[in-house]
Amino acid sequence: MSGWQFWIDRGGTFTDIVARAPDGRLSRRKLLSENPAQYADAALAGMRAMLGLAADGPFPADCIEAVKMGTTVGTNALLTHTGEPALLITTAGFPDVLSIGDQARPDIFALRIDKPAPLHARVVEASERIDALGAVLTPLDADALHGALRAAHADGLRTCAIAFLHSWKNPAHELAAADIARDIGFTQISLSHQASPLVKFVPRAETAVLDATLSPPVRRYVEQVAAALPADCRLEFMQSHGGLCTAEGFQGKDSVLSGPADRKSPR
């Protein structure tokens, strides 16, 4: 081994770190995930302590070979509704599709159905329509969409999810809408045909909105960790399916069960 390796589980309450020294020796450390009086980030603080570095000291080059981390940053943002306010851009006539949802219910015989509040903060209907075979029925009205997105941007929204009918078959309208949103100044744009290329519209739109609202806080945390580590360190994050990906490829939609995390409560 050319350097230290760190395996980290950053939960909502505790952060657990297992380290392997270049000689193969294993050590571990447990810290509170939130302790602003002592450190800005538990994972970085734990690594510095295990390397014998100062609390705010830089990591030496060639010191750390790899850091592999699971984090509930996205999970907790979802459960506490502290993700980024998101704008949903969808096909005209379907503004309530995520509020209506489908027939999937945890208690099928419940007489009173308490539905969670939608993740998106606002909806914009785009005049466009593509059929199930991918043919354009109604061209995208780019001028009208530009005006609606500019108004949403002026109201402070910077994150958007774009989900059009049958975009999994033909994503041209979603791509064109994304160009408009990007030109206006939206910084997070999640497209349903990329986030979840499914035939079914509701789960595809839900995934796009989830990615839009969680990607900004996840990205801020990833950039915070990456900026502190040496440039030659390999930083990877665990995704919901259990596989690892690079820091650059870690997205909000893939962070919900990173950790590993429980589906019912934040850690």
Backbone as CSV, one residue per row, in Angstrom:
resi,resn,N_x,N_y,N_z,CA_x,CA_y,CA_z,C_x,C_y,C_z
1,MET,0.832,-1.200,0.000,0.000,0.000,0.000,0.864,1.245,0.000
2,SER,0.441,2.233,-0.772,1.221,3.464,-0.867,0.776,4.520,0.122
3,GLY,-0.356,4.338,0.769,-0.841,5.336,1.707,-1.973,4.784,2.543
4,TRP,-2.531,5.649,3.366,-3.641,5.256,4.236,-4.913,5.054,3.418
5,GLN,-5.777,4.173,3.906,-7.117,4.016,3.358,-8.123,4.246,4.481
6,PHE,-9.199,4.962,4.163,-10.240,5.258,5.153,-11.584,4.792,4.611
7,TRP,-12.334,4.121,5.465,-13.696,3.677,5.145,-14.624,4.303,6.170
8,ILE,-15.552,5.113,5.707,-16.313,5.997,6.599,-17.805,5.831,6.389
9,ASP,-18.529,5.777,7.485,-19.994,5.830,7.474,-20.399,7.100,8.216
10,ARG,-20.818,8.106,7.450,-21.226,9.369,8.057,-22.734,9.378,8.210
11,GLY,-23.210,9.100,9.417,-24.637,9.093,9.692,-25.109,10.434,10.214
12,GLY,-26.392,10.519,10.507,-26.940,11.761,11.029,-26.520,12.039,12.454
13,THR,-26.212,10.977,13.230,-25.825,11.147,14.635,-24.345,10.905,14.846
14,PHE,-23.852,9.768,14.351,-22.445,9.424,14.543,-21.756,9.187,13.209
15,THR,-20.466,9.416,13.203,-19.617,9.101,12.067,-18.599,8.051,12.506
16,ASP,-18.590,6.923,11.818,-17.691,5.819,12.142,-16.605,5.727,11.078
17,ILE,-15.367,5.617,11.529,-14.229,5.589,10.619,-13.376,4.364,10.914
18,VAL,-13.076,3.605,9.876,-12.096,2.523,9.957,-10.942,2.899,9.042
19,ALA,-9.729,2.832,9.571,-8.542,3.232,8.811,-7.585,2.062,8.692
20,ARG,-6.927,1.988,7.567,-5.879,0.992,7.352,-4.589,1.723,7.026
21,ALA,-3.598,1.548,7.891,-2.304,2.196,7.705,-1.528,1.497,6.588
22,PRO,-0.497,2.138,6.060,0.302,1.508,4.996,0.896,0.159,5.392
23,ASP,1.116,-0.070,6.700,1.644,-1.361,7.134,0.561,-2.403,7.373
24,GLY,-0.700,-2.080,7.074,-1.799,-3.014,7.230,-2.514,-2.937,8.559
25,ARG,-2.039,-2.120,9.468,-2.659,-2.004,10.792,-4.016,-1.316,10.662
26,LEU,-5.029,-1.881,11.360,-6.371,-1.321,11.339,-6.649,-0.553,12.620
27,SER,-7.359,0.555,12.504,-7.787,1.332,13.675,-9.151,1.915,13.378
28,ARG,-9.837,2.342,14.410,-11.172,2.874,14.218,-11.421,4.042,15.163
29,ARG,-12.415,4.851,14.773,-12.765,6.029,15.574,-14.231,6.360,15.347
30,LYS,-14.872,6.887,16.407,-16.287,7.256,16.334,-16.436,8.685,16.835
31,LEU,-17.124,9.522,16.060,-17.321,10.914,16.424,-18.778,11.297,16.229
32,LEU,-19.198,12.352,16.927,-20.492,12.952,16.644,-20.449,13.585,15.256
33,SER,-21.472,13.340,14.461,-21.473,13.911,13.113,-21.589,15.427,13.132
34,GLU,-22.279,15.973,14.123,-22.421,17.413,14.245,-21.829,17.866,15.577
35,ASN,-20.724,18.598,15.520,-20.071,19.145,16.712,-19.325,20.409,16.305
36,PRO,-20.077,21.444,15.932,-19.443,22.646,15.364,-18.463,23.333,16.295
37,ALA,-18.586,23.126,17.589,-17.639,23.741,18.511,-16.248,23.102,18.404
38,GLN,-16.194,21.871,17.893,-14.933,21.157,17.817,-14.390,21.036,16.389
39,TYR,-15.285,20.858,15.418,-14.816,20.655,14.040,-15.950,20.964,13.065
40,ALA,-15.562,21.252,11.818,-16.542,21.575,10.778,-17.133,20.321,10.165
41,ASP,-16.335,19.250,10.092,-16.825,18.002,9.505,-16.215,16.832,10.250
42,ALA,-17.057,15.881,10.655,-16.596,14.767,11.480,-15.650,13.843,10.726
43,ALA,-15.947,13.572,9.449,-15.097,12.660,8.685,-13.683,13.209,8.557
44,LEU,-13.560,14.473,8.198,-12.238,15.075,8.055,-11.526,15.178,9.395
45,ALA,-12.291,15.513,10.449,-11.692,15.621,11.780,-11.170,14.272,12.242
46,GLY,-11.927,13.201,12.001,-11.492,11.873,12.403,-10.253,11.425,11.657
47,MET,-10.192,11.701,10.370,-9.009,11.329,9.590,-7.773,12.090,10.070
48,ARG,-7.957,13.392,10.349,-6.812,14.170,10.841,-6.305,13.616,12.181
49,ALA,-7.229,13.287,13.065,-6.838,12.761,14.380,-6.106,11.432,14.237
50,MET,-6.556,10.565,13.348,-5.928,9.259,13.175,-4.572,9.358,12.498
51,LEU,-4.356,10.441,11.749,-3.057,10.675,11.119,-2.125,11.498,11.997
52,GLY,-2.634,11.974,13.141,-1.823,12.779,14.033,-1.612,14.198,13.553
53,LEU,-2.568,14.717,12.786,-2.456,16.068,12.252,-3.174,17.054,13.165
54,ALA,-2.867,18.322,13.001,-3.571,19.370,13.733,-5.032,19.392,13.324
55,ALA,-5.879,19.938,14.190,-7.320,19.902,13.969,-7.726,20.567,12.654
56,ASP,-7.016,21.595,12.235,-7.342,22.274,10.988,-6.181,22.213,9.996
57,GLY,-5.262,21.282,10.226,-4.088,21.191,9.367,-4.394,20.536,8.031
58,PRO,-3.591,20.835,6.999,-3.801,20.225,5.686,-3.313,18.780,5.662
59,PHE,-3.884,17.998,4.768,-3.433,16.624,4.588,-2.203,16.619,3.676
60,PRO,-1.128,15.965,4.067,0.068,15.925,3.205,-0.215,15.171,1.916
61,ALA,0.442,15.573,0.842,0.334,14.859,-0.425,0.900,13.454,-0.270
62,ASP,0.346,12.517,-1.034,0.789,11.111,-1.034,0.549,10.421,0.302
63,CYS,-0.247,11.023,1.178,-0.497,10.425,2.491,-1.695,9.483,2.465
64,ILE,-2.745,9.852,1.724,-3.986,9.084,1.701,-4.173,8.489,0.313
65,GLU,-4.308,7.167,0.277,-4.514,6.484,-1.001,-5.972,6.550,-1.435
66,ALA,-6.896,6.287,-0.508,-8.310,6.225,-0.880,-9.189,6.532,0.323
67,VAL,-10.329,7.162,0.043,-11.387,7.385,1.031,-12.682,6.892,0.405
68,LYS,-13.345,5.966,1.088,-14.603,5.410,0.611,-15.658,5.697,1.678
69,MET,-16.718,6.403,1.287,-17.649,6.938,2.281,-19.100,6.657,1.915
70,GLY,-19.863,6.306,2.925,-21.317,6.307,2.837,-21.827,7.449,3.683
71,THR,-22.814,8.163,3.215,-23.287,9.327,3.949,-24.801,9.438,3.877
72,THR,-25.404,9.881,4.948,-26.849,10.105,4.991,-27.194,11.583,4.823
73,VAL,-26.315,12.351,4.227,-26.600,13.764,3.973,-27.863,13.898,3.123
74,GLY,-27.951,13.113,2.045,-29.137,13.165,1.201,-30.367,12.611,1.899
75,THR,-30.193,11.509,2.642,-31.316,10.897,3.363,-31.944,11.866,4.343
76,ASN,-31.101,12.513,5.146,-31.619,13.421,6.167,-32.242,14.667,5.549
77,ALA,-31.678,15.138,4.431,-32.287,16.277,3.743,-33.679,15.915,3.242
78,LEU,-33.852,14.666,2.790,-35.164,14.213,2.327,-36.147,14.098,3.485
79,LEU,-35.725,13.480,4.578,-36.636,13.225,5.691,-36.996,14.494,6.457
80,THR,-36.108,15.462,6.471,-36.357,16.702,7.209,-36.821,17.836,6.293
81,HIS,-37.017,17.534,5.008,-37.486,18.530,4.030,-36.571,19.756,3.996
82,THR,-35.266,19.508,4.005,-34.296,20.602,3.944,-33.502,20.586,2.643
83,GLY,-34.028,19.884,1.645,-33.395,19.927,0.337,-33.640,21.267,-0.339
84,GLU,-33.103,21.397,-1.531,-33.257,22.660,-2.272,-34.679,22.755,-2.835
85,PRO,-35.358,23.919,-2.676,-36.686,24.076,-3.298,-36.582,23.875,-4.808
86,ALA,-37.430,23.007,-5.331,-37.314,22.623,-6.742,-38.542,23.039,-7.533
87,LEU,-38.291,23.409,-8.781,-39.342,23.716,-9.738,-39.563,22.491,-10.617
88,LEU,-40.801,22.054,-10.744,-41.129,20.949,-11.647,-41.661,21.523,-12.957
89,ILE,-41.012,21.145,-14.045,-41.445,21.546,-15.384,-42.006,20.295,-16.058
90,THR,-43.278,20.321,-16.394,-43.905,19.122,-16.934,-44.830,19.466,-18.088
91,THR,-45.319,18.449,-18.751,-46.200,18.622,-19.904,-47.499,19.318,-19.503
92,ALA,-47.942,20.244,-20.305,-49.178,20.977,-20.020,-50.341,20.004,-19.843
93,GLY,-51.120,20.257,-18.776,-52.239,19.395,-18.469,-51.957,18.386,-17.372
94,PHE,-50.690,18.322,-16.921,-50.311,17.344,-15.901,-49.615,17.998,-14.704
95,PRO,-50.073,19.163,-14.238,-49.385,19.816,-13.120,-49.552,19.074,-11.794
96,ASP,-50.625,18.283,-11.670,-50.923,17.606,-10.407,-50.531,16.138,-10.416
97,VAL,-49.734,15.720,-11.388,-49.466,14.290,-11.536,-48.781,13.695,-10.307
98,LEU,-47.879,14.433,-9.674,-47.186,13.882,-8.511,-48.022,14.002,-7.244
99,SER,-48.944,14.934,-7.221,-49.866,15.007,-6.084,-50.886,13.881,-6.150
100,ILE,-51.337,13.543,-7.350,-52.282,12.440,-7.528,-51.583,11.104,-7.316
101,GLY,-50.395,10.955,-7.906,-49.621,9.731,-7.744,-50.266,8.545,-8.436
102,ASP,-50.116,7.376,-7.813,-50.711,6.161,-8.368,-51.451,5.410,-7.252
103,GLN,-51.763,4.150,-7.495,-52.558,3.385,-6.533,-51.708,2.690,-5.459
104,ALA,-50.402,2.911,-5.467,-49.542,2.296,-4.456,-49.775,2.966,-3.105
105,ARG,-50.271,2.183,-2.128,-50.557,2.700,-0.791,-50.055,1.710,0.259
106,PRO,-49.420,2.197,1.327,-48.931,1.281,2.359,-50.045,0.562,3.088
107,ASP,-51.207,1.215,3.210,-52.360,0.602,3.882,-53.549,0.686,2.931
108,ILE,-53.766,-0.377,2.189,-54.740,-0.342,1.103,-56.175,-0.144,1.602
109,PHE,-56.466,-0.510,2.873,-57.827,-0.404,3.389,-58.055,0.836,4.251
110,ALA,-57.073,1.743,4.316,-57.233,2.947,5.130,-58.321,3.841,4.547
111,LEU,-59.221,4.310,5.413,-60.291,5.210,4.969,-59.791,6.644,4.856
112,ARG,-58.782,6.971,5.652,-58.197,8.307,5.577,-56.756,8.170,5.096
113,ILE,-56.464,8.808,4.009,-55.144,8.701,3.404,-54.386,10.009,3.642
114,ASP,-53.331,9.945,4.428,-52.490,11.112,4.679,-51.281,11.042,3.744
115,LYS,-51.256,11.936,2.785,-50.189,11.916,1.795,-49.129,12.945,2.169
116,PRO,-47.855,12.613,2.000,-46.805,13.583,2.302,-46.838,14.752,1.329
117,ALA,-46.345,15.873,1.777,-46.287,17.048,0.907,-45.335,16.777,-0.252
118,PRO,-45.635,17.276,-1.430,-44.734,17.053,-2.578,-43.380,17.720,-2.347
119,LEU,-42.367,17.156,-2.963,-41.017,17.703,-2.800,-40.835,19.006,-3.569
120,HIS,-41.515,19.145,-4.700,-41.323,20.350,-5.498,-42.105,21.522,-4.906
121,ALA,-41.581,22.723,-5.119,-42.181,23.920,-4.558,-43.141,24.603,-5.532
122,ARG,-43.012,24.307,-6.812,-43.786,25.034,-7.822,-43.801,24.217,-9.111
123,VAL,-44.812,24.420,-9.927,-44.936,23.688,-11.189,-45.079,24.677,-12.342
124,VAL,-44.384,24.395,-13.432,-44.544,25.129,-14.679,-45.000,24.130,-15.739
125,GLU,-46.093,24.452,-16.440,-46.586,23.594,-17.510,-46.011,24.074,-18.842
126,ALA,-45.383,23.149,-19.560,-44.797,23.466,-20.861,-45.722,22.976,-21.962
127,SER,-45.994,23.834,-22.918,-46.803,23.445,-24.061,-45.949,22.573,-24.979
128,GLU,-46.160,21.270,-24.913,-45.420,20.299,-25.728,-46.113,18.963,-25.590
129,ARG,-45.899,18.057,-26.537,-46.449,16.709,-26.399,-45.744,15.771,-27.370
130,ILE,-45.295,14.658,-26.841,-44.691,13.585,-27.620,-45.507,12.330,-27.373
131,ASP,-45.756,11.553,-28.423,-46.584,10.365,-28.228,-45.737,9.181,-27.771
132,ALA,-46.399,8.044,-27.554,-45.736,6.880,-26.981,-44.677,6.289,-27.905
133,LEU,-44.735,6.611,-29.189,-43.737,6.112,-30.137,-42.589,7.084,-30.339
134,GLY,-42.664,8.257,-29.672,-41.591,9.240,-29.779,-41.828,10.313,-30.813
135,ALA,-42.981,10.299,-31.470,-43.285,11.314,-32.478,-43.775,12.589,-31.799
136,VAL,-43.404,13.737,-32.362,-43.798,15.021,-31.803,-45.222,15.352,-32.235
137,LEU,-46.106,15.469,-31.271,-47.487,15.877,-31.546,-47.640,17.387,-31.444
138,THR,-47.009,17.982,-30.412,-47.046,19.432,-30.209,-45.620,19.911,-29.970
139,PRO,-45.082,20.753,-30.848,-43.718,21.247,-30.633,-43.614,22.046,-29.331
140,LEU,-42.444,22.050,-28.746,-42.221,22.805,-27.512,-42.325,24.299,-27.784
141,ASP,-43.154,24.978,-27.007,-43.280,26.434,-27.107,-42.164,27.049,-26.269
142,ALA,-41.018,27.277,-26.901,-39.832,27.733,-26.185,-40.008,29.133,-25.610
143,ASP,-40.701,30.015,-26.334,-40.863,31.391,-25.859,-41.699,31.443,-24.586
144,ALA,-42.806,30.704,-24.578,-43.657,30.692,-23.390,-42.923,30.076,-22.205
145,LEU,-42.167,29.005,-22.455,-41.415,28.366,-21.367,-40.333,29.290,-20.849
146,HIS,-39.696,30.004,-21.723,-38.645,30.947,-21.312,-39.214,31.986,-20.350
147,GLY,-40.383,32.520,-20.657,-40.994,33.515,-19.782,-41.372,32.956,-18.425
148,ALA,-41.928,31.731,-18.406,-42.321,31.119,-17.139,-41.107,30.797,-16.269
149,LEU,-40.034,30.319,-16.895,-38.825,29.990,-16.127,-38.130,31.254,-15.642
150,ARG,-38.171,32.294,-16.419,-37.565,33.543,-15.963,-38.297,34.082,-14.735
151,ALA,-39.618,33.954,-14.713,-40.393,34.397,-13.553,-40.057,33.560,-12.325
152,ALA,-39.919,32.245,-12.493,-39.566,31.377,-11.367,-38.169,31.689,-10.860
153,HIS,-37.257,31.959,-11.772,-35.886,32.312,-11.384,-35.875,33.635,-10.626
154,ALA,-36.687,34.594,-11.061,-36.766,35.879,-10.375,-37.318,35.729,-8.968
155,ASP,-38.109,34.696,-8.740,-38.665,34.445,-7.415,-37.701,33.671,-6.515
156,GLY,-36.510,33.366,-7.017,-35.485,32.750,-6.184,-35.220,31.290,-6.403
157,LEU,-35.966,30.621,-7.287,-35.727,29.202,-7.540,-34.503,29.029,-8.431
158,ARG,-33.648,28.067,-8.056,-32.417,27.805,-8.809,-32.288,26.335,-9.207
159,THR,-33.227,25.527,-8.778,-33.198,24.088,-9.041,-34.465,23.693,-9.779
160,CYS,-34.334,22.845,-10.801,-35.525,22.426,-11.524,-35.418,20.976,-11.953
161,ALA,-36.569,20.329,-12.032,-36.699,18.974,-12.569,-37.594,19.054,-13.792
162,ILE,-37.177,18.423,-14.874,-37.934,18.459,-16.120,-38.409,17.050,-16.423
163,ALA,-39.733,16.866,-16.483,-40.322,15.544,-16.729,-41.475,15.700,-17.708
164,PHE,-41.266,15.243,-18.933,-42.285,15.308,-19.966,-42.786,13.902,-20.297
165,LEU,-44.029,13.835,-20.773,-44.591,12.556,-21.192,-43.744,11.921,-22.298
166,HIS,-43.461,10.633,-22.135,-42.776,9.813,-23.135,-41.381,10.322,-23.499
167,SER,-40.760,11.077,-22.595,-39.410,11.559,-22.890,-38.380,10.437,-22.879
168,TRP,-38.713,9.294,-22.261,-37.801,8.155,-22.304,-37.621,7.667,-23.750
169,LYS,-38.646,7.891,-24.553,-38.603,7.469,-25.959,-37.959,8.524,-26.850
170,ASN,-38.269,9.784,-26.552,-37.707,10.901,-27.322,-37.443,12.056,-26.356
171,PRO,-36.189,12.275,-25.972,-35.872,13.296,-24.971,-35.647,14.687,-25.546
172,ALA,-35.974,14.909,-26.805,-35.629,16.179,-27.452,-36.218,17.377,-26.711
173,HIS,-37.465,17.296,-26.287,-38.093,18.431,-25.612,-37.480,18.671,-24.233
174,GLU,-37.167,17.611,-23.511,-36.515,17.792,-22.214,-35.144,18.447,-22.384
175,LEU,-34.405,18.038,-23.381,-33.083,18.622,-23.624,-33.195,20.094,-24.011
176,ALA,-34.199,20.415,-24.828,-34.401,21.812,-25.224,-34.820,22.656,-24.024
177,ALA,-35.692,22.120,-23.175,-36.101,22.853,-21.976,-34.930,23.050,-21.033
178,ALA,-34.053,22.056,-20.948,-32.865,22.178,-20.094,-31.947,23.290,-20.587
179,ASP,-31.818,23.434,-21.893,-30.998,24.525,-22.446,-31.573,25.882,-22.052
180,ILE,-32.896,26.001,-22.092,-33.534,27.258,-21.699,-33.282,27.546,-20.227
181,ALA,-33.476,26.537,-19.382,-33.261,26.716,-17.942,-31.816,27.076,-17.640
182,ARG,-30.897,26.455,-18.350,-29.471,26.730,-18.138,-29.128,28.169,-18.548
183,ASP,-29.681,28.616,-19.657,-29.417,29.983,-20.118,-29.964,31.014,-19.136
184,ILE,-31.096,30.698,-18.495,-31.692,31.636,-17.536,-30.883,31.701,-16.249
185,GLY,-30.228,30.594,-15.872,-29.391,30.618,-14.680,-29.687,29.560,-13.642
186,PHE,-30.506,28.560,-13.982,-30.738,27.460,-13.049,-29.446,26.655,-12.905
187,THR,-29.082,26.376,-11.677,-27.788,25.726,-11.415,-27.897,24.214,-11.273
188,GLN,-29.073,23.698,-10.958,-29.304,22.250,-10.889,-30.480,21.921,-11.777
189,ILE,-30.242,21.116,-12.814,-31.280,20.744,-13.762,-31.283,19.223,-13.871
190,SER,-32.353,18.594,-13.426,-32.464,17.140,-13.459,-33.499,16.748,-14.512
191,LEU,-33.090,15.927,-15.466,-33.962,15.490,-16.549,-34.444,14.072,-16.265
192,SER,-35.737,13.846,-16.434,-36.302,12.552,-16.040,-35.761,11.411,-16.899
193,HIS,-35.504,11.661,-18.172,-35.031,10.569,-19.028,-33.593,10.175,-18.695
194,GLN,-32.873,11.051,-17.985,-31.527,10.722,-17.531,-31.540,10.174,-16.108
195,ALA,-32.368,10.762,-15.245,-32.422,10.328,-13.852,-33.013,8.931,-13.723
196,SER,-34.012,8.615,-14.542,-34.675,7.310,-14.455,-35.394,7.034,-15.772
197,PRO,-34.729,6.432,-16.742,-35.326,6.225,-18.075,-36.385,5.131,-18.084
198,LEU,-37.504,5.396,-17.396,-38.588,4.435,-17.282,-39.754,4.825,-18.175
199,VAL,-40.525,3.821,-18.601,-41.724,4.089,-19.380,-42.752,4.837,-18.533
200,LYS,-42.927,4.403,-17.286,-43.957,4.982,-16.426,-43.603,6.417,-16.039
201,PHE,-44.583,7.302,-16.226,-44.346,8.734,-16.057,-44.172,9.139,-14.596
202,VAL,-45.037,8.631,-13.693,-45.008,9.072,-12.297,-43.674,8.753,-11.620
203,PRO,-43.189,7.505,-11.620,-41.908,7.251,-10.967,-40.742,7.971,-11.623
204,ARG,-40.821,8.171,-12.929,-39.753,8.896,-13.620,-39.721,10.357,-13.170
205,ALA,-40.893,10.975,-13.080,-40.973,12.364,-12.622,-40.571,12.483,-11.157
206,GLU,-40.999,11.526,-10.337,-40.640,11.550,-8.916,-39.131,11.486,-8.732
207,THR,-38.468,10.634,-9.507,-37.017,10.503,-9.391,-36.319,11.790,-9.813
208,ALA,-36.823,12.426,-10.862,-36.220,13.682,-11.313,-36.340,14.767,-10.244
209,VAL,-37.508,14.868,-9.608,-37.708,15.861,-8.551,-36.819,15.539,-7.351
210,LEU,-36.754,14.263,-6.993,-35.890,13.846,-5.892,-34.439,14.232,-6.164
211,ASP,-33.988,13.976,-7.376,-32.604,14.310,-7.732,-32.374,15.810,-7.692
212,ALA,-33.350,16.570,-8.148,-33.210,18.022,-8.179,-33.096,18.615,-6.783
213,THR,-33.919,18.119,-5.854,-33.927,18.713,-4.519,-32.767,18.235,-3.647
214,LEU,-32.251,17.013,-3.892,-31.184,16.483,-3.046,-29.781,16.722,-3.597
215,SER,-29.643,16.875,-4.887,-28.301,17.026,-5.459,-27.541,18.242,-4.928
216,PRO,-28.180,19.416,-4.752,-27.406,20.556,-4.236,-26.793,20.335,-2.856
217,PRO,-27.539,19.871,-1.816,-26.875,19.634,-0.530,-25.855,18.510,-0.582
218,VAL,-26.125,17.473,-1.368,-25.150,16.384,-1.515,-23.893,16.904,-2.182
219,ARG,-24.060,17.709,-3.231,-22.902,18.245,-3.946,-22.076,19.168,-3.056
220,ARG,-22.736,19.972,-2.234,-21.983,20.860,-1.340,-21.130,20.062,-0.371
221,TYR,-21.682,18.959,0.157,-20.905,18.146,1.094,-19.747,17.446,0.381
222,VAL,-20.004,16.899,-0.788,-18.953,16.219,-1.546,-17.816,17.186,-1.862
223,GLU,-18.150,18.392,-2.283,-17.119,19.375,-2.625,-16.338,19.807,-1.393
224,GLN,-17.017,19.876,-0.242,-16.328,20.232,1.002,-15.269,19.193,1.356
225,VAL,-15.629,17.922,1.247,-14.681,16.851,1.563,-13.569,16.803,0.525
226,ALA,-13.936,16.866,-0.751,-12.937,16.770,-1.819,-11.931,17.910,-1.761
227,ALA,-12.390,19.111,-1.411,-11.486,20.262,-1.361,-10.450,20.126,-0.254
228,ALA,-10.793,19.406,0.819,-9.867,19.269,1.948,-8.841,18.167,1.735
229,LEU,-9.171,17.174,0.915,-8.274,16.033,0.725,-7.207,16.341,-0.318
230,PRO,-6.090,15.617,-0.282,-5.049,15.815,-1.307,-5.581,15.492,-2.695
231,ALA,-5.028,16.140,-3.696,-5.499,15.955,-5.063,-5.283,14.531,-5.559
232,ASP,-4.290,13.835,-5.004,-3.991,12.477,-5.468,-4.782,11.409,-4.725
233,CYS,-5.691,11.811,-3.844,-6.505,10.848,-3.083,-7.705,10.414,-3.914
234,ARG,-8.018,9.122,-3.901,-9.189,8.603,-4.599,-10.378,8.657,-3.650
235,LEU,-11.342,9.514,-3.956,-12.528,9.700,-3.123,-13.722,9.073,-3.813
236,GLU,-14.397,8.140,-3.106,-15.560,7.460,-3.661,-16.699,7.463,-2.641
237,PHE,-17.923,7.450,-3.147,-19.101,7.447,-2.285,-19.975,6.239,-2.604
238,MET,-20.602,5.701,-1.556,-21.488,4.563,-1.722,-22.861,5.024,-2.169
239,GLN,-23.399,4.373,-3.190,-24.713,4.707,-3.717,-25.789,3.832,-3.070
240,SER,-27.032,4.142,-3.385,-28.149,3.429,-2.774,-28.108,1.933,-3.067
241,HIS,-27.606,1.530,-4.232,-27.567,0.106,-4.572,-26.352,-0.598,-3.977
242,GLY,-25.515,0.130,-3.241,-24.374,-0.481,-2.576,-23.059,-0.345,-3.307
243,GLY,-23.095,0.056,-4.570,-21.870,0.236,-5.331,-21.234,1.592,-5.069
244,LEU,-19.967,1.710,-5.426,-19.225,2.952,-5.240,-19.168,3.735,-6.543
245,CYS,-19.082,5.050,-6.422,-18.876,5.896,-7.583,-17.924,7.024,-7.202
246,THR,-17.360,7.674,-8.193,-16.462,8.790,-7.927,-17.227,9.948,-7.302
247,ALA,-16.501,10.846,-6.677,-17.138,12.014,-6.067,-17.880,12.837,-7.113
248,GLU,-17.319,12.932,-8.314,-17.953,13.725,-9.368,-19.259,13.099,-9.843
249,GLY,-19.373,11.781,-9.737,-20.561,11.100,-10.228,-21.641,10.872,-9.192
250,PHE,-21.430,11.320,-7.960,-22.393,11.075,-6.886,-23.545,12.067,-7.006
251,GLN,-24.760,11.560,-7.201,-25.929,12.403,-7.415,-26.950,12.232,-6.294
252,GLY,-27.824,13.218,-6.187,-28.822,13.188,-5.134,-29.705,11.962,-5.172
253,LYS,-30.136,11.539,-6.366,-31.034,10.395,-6.480,-30.376,9.101,-6.025
254,ASP,-29.050,9.039,-6.046,-28.325,7.832,-5.654,-27.860,7.867,-4.204
255,SER,-28.229,8.918,-3.468,-27.704,9.085,-2.109,-28.692,8.677,-1.024
256,VAL,-29.945,8.390,-1.394,-30.992,8.220,-0.383,-30.702,7.056,0.556
257,LEU,-30.187,5.952,0.028,-29.878,4.795,0.867,-28.375,4.599,1.014
258,SER,-27.588,5.643,0.790,-26.156,5.568,1.056,-25.965,5.577,2.556
259,GLY,-24.949,4.915,3.045,-24.709,4.977,4.488,-24.056,3.760,5.072
260,PRO,-24.658,2.567,5.073,-26.031,2.314,4.622,-27.059,3.003,5.516
261,ALA,-28.274,3.184,5.038,-29.280,3.919,5.798,-30.567,3.141,5.850
262,ASP,-31.347,3.385,6.883,-32.642,2.752,7.036,-33.693,3.591,6.325
263,ARG,-34.690,2.955,5.736,-35.708,3.677,4.981,-36.652,4.470,5.880
264,LYS,-36.739,4.129,7.163,-37.792,4.700,8.000,-37.352,5.884,8.815
265,SER,-36.104,6.007,9.147,-35.713,7.086,10.045,-34.301,7.548,9.736
266,PRO,-33.975,8.843,9.971,-32.619,9.324,9.777,-31.698,8.719,10.836
267,ARG,-30.417,8.614,10.479,-29.463,8.033,11.407,-28.805,9.127,12.215
